[in-house]
Amino acid sequence: MNTPKLVGKFLLPISLLIISLTIFSCSVNLEDKVVGTWQGYDFMFQKTEGPDIVVTINGGLEQHLRSKLILSDDGTFQKLVGEYDNGKGTWLVEDDKLITTYVNGEELIYTLLKVTDKELMTMHEVDLKTPDGTLKGKIILSYTR
């Protein structure tokens, strides 16, 4: 009887199918989890190079605390600071990345650090030209529903 060979012959394709379905379902679930209106509640800047510009960093914190990120299930997004429009465009999730493309074509890629029903935490790279030089680093944004 060739049962071990038969099982071995189908084990790898079945394993690959299960892994593929698991990855696909996680990605779909992640997209479903990020859809909604998110209110900014925490902001952390990790400088990697450039001048110390406390006003710029504090301004980013203040702006983020008044911000909303609205990710619609039709693949569009809008950012609001208070009641003012701070950008809109389209979004998608690929692996652990939230990729936003603004209407002007500018793309901003966020790494998804945490996604739950109540909390969203992202990280993205910044490269900001200032009068005192270029400020580079990472910004971690936290949102809640």
C-alpha positions in Angstrom: 0.0 0.0 0.0 1.4 3.4 -1.0 -0.5 5.5 1.6 2.5 7.4 3.0 3.6 8.5 -0.5 0.0 9.5 -1.4 -0.3 11.6 1.9 3.2 13.1 1.3 2.2 14.0 -2.3 -0.8 16.0 -1.1 0.6 17.4 2.2 2.7 20.2 0.6 0.0 21.6 -1.7 -2.6 21.4 1.1 -0.2 23.2 3.5 0.5 25.9 1.0 -3.2 26.4 0.4 -3.9 26.7 4.1 -1.0 29.2 4.5 -2.3 31.2 1.5 -5.8 31.3 2.9 -4.6 32.3 6.3 -2.5 35.2 4.9 -5.4 36.3 2.7 -7.9 36.2 5.5 -5.6 38.2 7.8 -5.2 40.8 5.2 -8.9 41.1 4.6 -9.6 41.2 8.3 -7.0 44.0 8.7 -8.6 46.0 6.0 -12.0 45.5 7.7 -10.5 46.6 11.1 -9.1 49.9 9.8 -12.3 51.1 8.2 -14.0 53.8 10.2 -13.4 57.2 11.9 -10.3 57.4 14.0 -9.6 60.3 16.5 -5.9 61.2 17.1 -4.9 60.7 20.8 -1.1 60.3 20.9 1.9 61.5 18.8 5.5 60.5 19.2 8.4 61.8 17.1 11.7 59.9 17.0 14.3 62.2 15.4 17.1 60.5 13.4 18.9 63.6 12.3 18.5 67.4 12.0 18.0 70.4 14.3 16.0 70.3 17.5 12.8 72.2 16.7 10.5 71.8 19.7 7.9 74.2 18.2 7.5 72.0 15.1 7.2 68.8 17.2 4.7 70.4 19.6 2.7 71.7 16.7 2.5 68.2 15.3 1.2 66.9 18.6 -1.4 69.6 18.9 -2.5 69.1 15.3 -2.8 65.3 15.7 -4.8 65.6 18.9 -7.4 67.6 16.9 -7.3 65.3 13.9 -9.6 62.6 12.5 -8.6 60.0 10.0 -11.6 58.6 8.1 -11.0 55.4 6.2 -14.1 54.5 4.2 -14.9 51.0 3.0 -14.9 52.2 -0.6 -11.1 52.7 -0.4 -11.2 56.5 0.1 -9.9 58.5 3.0 -10.1 62.0 4.4 -7.9 63.7 7.1 -9.5 66.5 9.1 -7.8 68.8 11.6 -10.7 70.2 13.6 -13.3 70.8 10.9 -10.7 71.7 8.2 -9.8 69.3 5.4 -6.1 68.2 5.7 -6.1 65.9 2.7 -8.0 63.1 0.9 -7.5 60.4 -1.6 -7.5 56.6 -1.7 -6.1 53.9 0.7 -5.3 50.2 0.7 -3.6 47.7 3.0 -0.7 45.5 1.8 0.7 43.2 4.5 1.4 45.5 7.5 1.4 48.7 5.4 -1.4 51.3 5.1 -0.8 53.0 1.8 -2.5 56.4 1.2 -2.4 58.2 -2.1 -3.6 61.8 -2.1 -5.6 63.4 -4.9 -2.4 65.2 -6.0 -0.6 61.8 -6.5 1.6 62.0 -3.3 1.9 58.7 -1.6 2.4 58.2 2.2 3.0 54.7 3.5 2.3 53.9 7.2 3.5 50.8 9.0 0.6 49.4 11.0 2.0 48.8 14.5 -1.3 48.0 16.2 -4.8 47.5 14.9 -7.7 46.6 17.2 -11.4 47.4 17.2 -10.7 50.4 19.4 -7.1 51.4 18.6 -4.9 52.2 15.5 -1.2 52.9 15.8 0.9 53.8 12.8 4.5 54.8 12.0 5.9 56.7 9.1 9.1 58.3 8.0 9.3 62.1 7.7 11.8 64.4 5.9 10.9 68.0 6.7 12.8 71.0 5.3 13.0 73.8 7.9 14.9 77.1 8.0 17.4 75.4 10.4 18.0 72.4 8.2 16.3 69.1 7.3 14.6 67.3 10.1 14.3 63.5 9.6 12.7 60.8 11.8 9.8 58.6 12.4 6.3 59.6 13.6 4.2 57.2 15.6 0.5 58.2 15.5 -2.1 56.7 17.8 -5.8 56.8 17.2 -8.9 55.6 19.0 -12.6 55.2 18.0 
